[in-house]
Every structure is written in C-alpha cells, then in structure tokens.
Amino acid sequence: MRLAAPASAFLLLASAAAAADLPPATVVAPPPMMTAPAPIAVNWGGFYFGGHGGWGFGSGNYADGAMAGGQVGVNWQYGQFVVGFEGEGSWVDWGGASVMETALGRGGIAFGRFLAYGTGGVSARDGVDLVGWVIGGGVEYALAEHWTAGVEYLHYDFADDDSEVVRGRVNYLVGGRPVGDFGHGGIFDEVRIGVLGFWQDNAESEEGVYIAGQVLFDPFVDPFNNWLLDVLLRPRPHIGGSFSPSGTDQLFAGLTWNIPLGRLFFAEASFGGTVHNGAITGAEVSLGCHALFRESAGIGANIGEHWRIIASVDHSSHAELCSNENDGLTHAGVSIGYRF
C-alpha cells in the first residue's frame, strides 16, 4: 500500500510530460455567415440625358405611328421624394413626319433601384403649327450607378388631335449632391414676384402692366470652391410666368446664372424657353411660333439675409428658326425676391 502513492505520482508526472510534448490544440473557426450583397445606393438627384422611343395610338387627325428622340433633365431628391424638369425633342410619324418639342415637370417616389413618377407639361409640333399639353407617368429602374431604363405612358392632347404613347427610355445620370443635402435646407432657393412693362415701339396691343412670378431652385451640383467655376457651372433652374389682361401671357423655364458683385450687389443672366398665347401671324406683334427662346439680364441688391430687389429686362423670340415673322417680346421691370 505504501508503494501506491509514489506509483500514482510517477504516472501523473509521466502523463504531464507526454502532454507537454503534444502540439497545441487546433481551434476550428465556424464557417462564415452568408450575407446578402448590399443594395445599390441610387442617387436620382442631378443632371441626366438620354433617349426614348415608342409607339403612339392616334385619334382625330393623328394616325398610329412611331416616336423617337432624346431628352435632358435635372432632378432633386429629398429623402424618397424626387422632383425635376425635363426637356425633349422627338421625331414623330403620326400621319406625317414632324418634330415635337416638349417641356415637362416631374415628381415621384424612389424605392431603392426603382423610381415611380408622374409628369406633365406643354408640347409644340414643328414650333409653329400646334401647342398642346401632355400628361402621364412611368417607372425607371437603375441598371447601374449611372444608367437607368424605364417605360412610360404619355397622353398628348392637341385640341381634337390626340395620341396615347407607350415608350421606353434610357438615361445616363451625371449625378449631383447627396440625397437630402441642399445648400439652403430644401429644394427651393428663391421665390420672386414683380411688375413688368412692355418695352417695344409701335405695339399698343401689348402695352400695359404685367405681373410676373418666378421660382428658382437650388443648384443641382455641389460647390467647386472656385469663384469662376461656381459662377459658370452652378446655374439655378427656374420656372415662371408673366400675365396681363391685355397683352401676351407666357410660361417659361430655364437656367439662371448669378454673378456676385461684392456682398451687397449681384448681376444675373438667364437662358431658356417659353410658350405663349400671343398671335403667330398677321398681328401688330407677330411672334411666328408658339415656342420661343427666352433670355434675360438683371442687376440686384441684397436686403438683409433673405430679401433682395432685382431690376431686369427679358426678351423672347425664335431667331427666325421657324418663321419669317419674328417681332419678339421684350419686357423690363422690378421684382422682389425671398431666398430660403
């Protein structure tokens, strides 16, 4: 019995020595968890351009026929909400080949890769024959970071002549500021209201007071932190109108460039397009086309943090691109603006 304890101790020492000579135990890591790929981050805000094509189902004097062309536009995204403007030119064959110019407003909701939207605006055929309205909607899908494809339905209405269009479209998104990142905390940059007078000789039918209103939107690209680049490449899109009981009414849209002249004063210039309800031919002021170019220039002063006053002159005409009659419309006046 006395030998049992030393024997047991010897066996324990031998076991410990043998264990010390063994390699360390290998810890096997569990297999990695399978995770779904992160969804693509789509920023629908910014400038885009692309093409479209489809088929129109006509009524009245319009026959069924093809439609194809291109579009350019700009979007702003705030959370899931997307708003923007689009201009397009199309070749149509609805009982005869012609060119159609269309200006549209857009608004929709983004769901990841998808954008569902409604749209509406004005359209002119051949710049002189007819001006009508268009309304519709569609869905776009982001194929990649910059490329989108979609399908849309549009109703074109030119008095008694209509066309129901189903078409596809492809766009390249240049991109802009991050979602919800707006320089002034929102989509809108400035609202203006003013009084204009007609500034042309021998045009009594257009004389009188015009009330003008305009909304300017935040630039759709981030600052370059360079004075010249910020002036040239960060215009503000605008939309507005001028109205008179006796003269020609206008709805217009375009881009406005702002040139700071110190902290107090500024100059600005704009370029875009306009549609009107004035006379095309045979009148004291014959405008030649329903759709015209519009440019303006002005100088203003900042009044405090938000308010400003602007003196401006604007001119609308078609540069003799669609008719020999091109009297044009010229106004001058003063506006008060509120910046957000």
C-alpha positions in Angstrom: 0.0 0.0 0.0 2.9 2.4 0.6 4.1 1.9 -2.9 0.7 3.1 -4.3 1.3 6.8 -3.7 4.7 7.0 -5.3 3.5 5.0 -8.2 0.5 7.3 -8.7 2.7 10.3 -8.6 5.0 8.8 -11.2 2.2 8.1 -13.5 0.9 11.7 -13.2 4.3 13.1 -13.9 4.6 10.9 -17.0 1.2 11.9 -18.3 2.1 15.6 -17.8 5.4 15.2 -19.7 3.7 13.4 -22.5 1.0 16.1 -22.8 3.7 18.8 -22.9 5.2 17.2 -26.0 1.9 17.2 -27.9 1.2 20.1 -30.4 -1.4 22.7 -29.2 -5.0 22.0 -30.0 -6.3 23.5 -33.2 -9.3 25.7 -32.9 -11.6 25.4 -36.0 -13.4 28.6 -36.7 -17.1 28.4 -37.7 -18.0 28.9 -41.3 -18.6 32.5 -42.3 -22.2 33.6 -42.3 -23.7 34.1 -45.7 -24.9 37.7 -46.2 -26.8 39.3 -49.0 -25.0 41.9 -51.1 -25.6 45.5 -50.1 -28.3 47.1 -52.3 -27.1 49.7 -54.8 -27.2 53.3 -53.5 -29.1 55.2 -56.1 -28.9 59.0 -56.1 -31.6 60.2 -58.5 -30.6 63.8 -58.0 -28.6 65.7 -60.6 -28.4 66.2 -64.3 -29.2 63.4 -66.8 -29.6 62.9 -70.6 -30.7 60.0 -72.7 -33.0 58.7 -75.5 -36.5 57.4 -75.9 -38.6 55.5 -78.5 -42.1 54.1 -78.7 -45.4 54.0 -80.5 -48.4 56.4 -80.5 -52.0 55.4 -80.9 -53.7 58.4 -82.5 -57.2 59.8 -82.7 -58.7 62.7 -84.6 -56.3 63.6 -87.5 -53.5 61.6 -85.8 -52.7 58.1 -87.1 -50.9 55.4 -85.2 -47.1 55.8 -85.6 -43.6 55.8 -84.2 -41.9 58.3 -81.9 -38.2 58.6 -81.1 -35.9 61.3 -79.7 -33.8 62.5 -76.9 -34.2 64.2 -73.5 -32.2 66.2 -71.0 -33.3 66.9 -67.4 -32.4 67.6 -63.8 -33.7 66.1 -60.6 -33.7 66.9 -56.9 -34.0 64.2 -54.3 -35.2 64.8 -50.8 -35.5 61.6 -48.8 -37.6 59.3 -51.0 -39.2 62.2 -53.0 -37.8 63.2 -56.4 -38.8 66.3 -58.4 -37.4 67.7 -61.6 -37.7 69.2 -65.0 -37.2 67.7 -68.4 -36.9 69.0 -72.0 -37.1 66.7 -75.0 -37.1 66.7 -78.8 -38.8 63.9 -80.7 -39.4 62.8 -84.3 -43.0 61.6 -84.7 -44.8 60.0 -87.6 -48.5 60.3 -86.7 -49.9 60.6 -90.2 -46.9 62.6 -91.4 -43.4 63.2 -90.1 -42.8 66.2 -87.9 -40.7 67.4 -85.0 -42.1 67.8 -81.5 -40.6 69.9 -78.6 -41.8 69.2 -75.1 -41.2 70.7 -71.6 -42.2 68.6 -68.6 -42.3 68.8 -64.9 -41.8 65.5 -62.9 -42.4 64.3 -59.4 -42.1 60.8 -57.9 -41.1 58.5 -55.1 -37.8 56.4 -55.1 -37.8 52.8 -53.8 -34.2 51.7 -53.9 -33.5 50.9 -57.6 -37.0 52.0 -58.7 -38.4 55.4 -59.3 -42.2 55.8 -59.9 -43.2 59.2 -61.2 -45.9 61.4 -62.7 -45.2 64.0 -65.4 -47.0 66.8 -67.3 -46.2 69.9 -69.3 -46.6 71.5 -72.7 -45.6 70.4 -76.2 -45.3 72.1 -79.6 -45.3 70.4 -83.1 -42.9 72.0 -85.6 -42.6 75.0 -83.3 -45.4 76.8 -85.2 -48.4 74.6 -86.1 -49.8 73.4 -82.7 -49.3 73.8 -79.0 -50.9 71.3 -76.7 -50.5 69.6 -73.3 -49.1 66.3 -72.2 -49.6 64.2 -69.0 -48.6 60.8 -68.0 -46.3 58.7 -65.7 -43.8 55.9 -65.7 -41.3 53.7 -63.8 -37.5 53.8 -64.1 -35.0 51.2 -62.8 -31.3 51.8 -62.0 -29.3 49.3 -64.1 -26.0 50.5 -62.5 -24.7 53.5 -60.6 -25.3 55.9 -63.6 -27.5 54.1 -66.0 -31.3 53.8 -65.8 -34.0 52.3 -68.1 -37.8 52.7 -67.9 -41.1 52.6 -69.5 -43.8 55.4 -69.5 -47.2 56.2 -70.8 -48.0 59.8 -72.1 -51.2 61.4 -73.4 -50.6 64.2 -76.0 -53.5 66.5 -76.5 -53.6 69.0 -79.4 -57.3 70.1 -79.4 -59.1 67.5 -81.4 -56.0 65.5 -82.2 -54.7 63.2 -79.5 -52.1 60.4 -79.2 -51.6 57.8 -76.5 -47.9 57.0 -76.4 -46.2 54.0 -74.8 -42.4 54.2 -75.0 -39.2 53.1 -73.4 -36.3 55.3 -72.3 -32.7 55.1 -71.2 -30.8 57.8 -69.2 -27.3 58.4 -68.1 -27.2 60.1 -64.6 -24.4 62.5 -64.3 -25.2 62.7 -60.5 -25.3 65.6 -58.1 -25.4 66.4 -54.4 -26.1 63.6 -51.9 -29.7 62.7 -51.1 -31.3 65.4 -48.9 -28.1 67.6 -49.0 -29.3 71.0 -50.1 -27.4 74.2 -49.7 -30.3 76.1 -48.2 -32.1 73.2 -46.5 -34.6 72.5 -49.2 -35.3 72.2 -52.9 -36.3 75.8 -53.5 -33.7 78.6 -53.5 -35.8 81.7 -54.1 -39.3 83.0 -54.9 -39.9 86.2 -56.8 -42.8 88.4 -57.7 -42.6 91.6 -59.8 -44.2 94.1 -62.2 -43.1 94.4 -65.8 -43.8 96.8 -68.7 -43.7 96.1 -72.4 -40.5 97.7 -73.9 -41.0 97.9 -77.7 -42.2 100.6 -80.1 -45.4 100.5 -82.2 -47.1 97.8 -80.1 -50.1 99.3 -78.4 -51.8 95.9 -78.1 -49.0 94.7 -75.8 -48.8 97.8 -73.6 -49.8 97.6 -70.0 -48.8 96.2 -66.7 -47.6 92.6 -66.5 -47.5 90.6 -63.2 -44.6 88.2 -63.1 -43.8 85.3 -60.8 -40.8 83.0 -60.7 -39.4 80.1 -58.6 -35.7 79.4 -58.6 -34.3 76.1 -57.5 -31.1 75.1 -55.6 -28.2 74.4 -58.0 -28.0 70.7 -58.8 -24.2 70.3 -58.4 -22.0 70.8 -55.3 -19.9 74.0 -54.9 -16.5 73.9 -56.6 -15.0 76.4 -54.1 -13.7 78.3 -57.1 -15.4 81.7 -57.9 -15.3 81.2 -61.7 -16.4 77.6 -61.7 -19.2 78.3 -59.3 -20.5 81.2 -61.5 -20.3 79.2 -64.7 -21.2 75.7 -63.7 -23.7 76.1 -60.9 -26.8 77.8 -62.5 -30.1 77.7 -60.8 -33.0 76.2 -62.7 -36.1 78.4 -62.8 -39.8 78.3 -63.8 -42.2 81.2 -64.0 -44.7 83.2 -65.9 -45.9 86.7 -66.8 -49.6 87.7 -67.2 -51.5 90.7 -68.4 -55.2 91.4 -69.0 -54.4 92.8 -72.5 -51.0 91.5 -73.6 -49.5 88.1 -74.3 -49.2 85.7 -71.4 -46.1 83.5 -71.1 -44.9 80.4 -69.2 -41.2 79.9 -69.2 -38.3 77.8 -67.7 -34.6 77.8 -68.0 -31.3 78.3 -66.1 -30.2 81.4 -64.2 -26.5 82.3 -63.6 -25.7 84.6 -60.7 -22.6 86.8 -60.5 -21.7 88.3 -57.1 -20.5 91.9 -57.1 -19.3 92.1 -53.5 -21.6 91.2 -50.6 -24.4 93.7 -51.4 -24.8 93.7 -55.2 -25.1 91.0 -57.9 -25.7 90.6 -61.6 -27.5 87.7 -63.3 -28.4 86.3 -66.7 -30.7 83.5 -67.8 -31.5 81.5 -70.9 -34.3 79.0 -71.6 -37.6 78.6 -73.4 -41.1 80.0 -73.2 -44.6 79.2 -74.6 -47.3 81.9 -75.0 -50.8 82.7 -76.1 -49.9 85.5 -78.5 -50.5 85.9 -82.2 -48.4 83.9 -84.6 -49.0 85.9 -87.8 -51.0 88.8 -89.1 -51.0 90.9 -86.0 -49.3 94.1 -84.7 -46.9 91.8 -82.8 -46.5 88.5 -84.7 -44.4 86.0 -82.9 -44.1 83.4 -85.6 -44.0 80.3 -83.3 -45.8 79.2 -80.2 -42.5 78.1 -78.6 -39.7 80.7 -78.3 -36.3 81.2 -76.8 -36.1 83.4 -73.7 -33.2 85.3 -72.3 -32.9 87.9 -69.5 -30.4 90.1 -67.7 -30.6 91.9 -64.5 -28.8 93.6 -61.6 -29.9 93.5 -58.0 -29.1 94.2 -54.3 -29.4 92.0 -51.2 -31.5 93.5 -48.5 -30.6 91.7 -45.3 -30.2 87.9 -45.1 -33.2 86.8 -47.2 -34.7 89.7 -49.2 -33.4 91.1 -52.5 -34.6 93.5 -55.2 -33.8 93.0 -58.9 -34.2 95.2 -62.0 -34.3 93.2 -65.2 -35.1 93.0 -68.9 -36.1 89.9 -70.8 -36.6 89.1 -74.5 -38.3 86.2 -76.2 -38.1 85.3 -79.9 -37.2 82.3 -82.2 -34.1 83.7 -84.0 -36.0 83.1 -87.3 -35.7 79.4 -86.9 -39.4 78.6 -87.6 -40.9 81.6 -89.4 -40.0 84.9 -91.2 -42.3 86.7 -88.7 -40.3 87.3 -85.5 -41.3 90.5 -83.7 -40.4 89.1 -80.4 -41.5 90.2 -76.9 -39.4 92.5 -74.6 -40.2 93.5 -71.1 -38.5 95.5 -68.3 -39.4 95.7 -64.7 -38.6 95.2 -61.0 -39.0 92.2 -58.8 -38.7 91.4 -55.1 -37.2 88.1 -54.1 -37.0 86.0 -51.0 -34.2 83.5 -50.6 -34.6 80.5 -48.4 
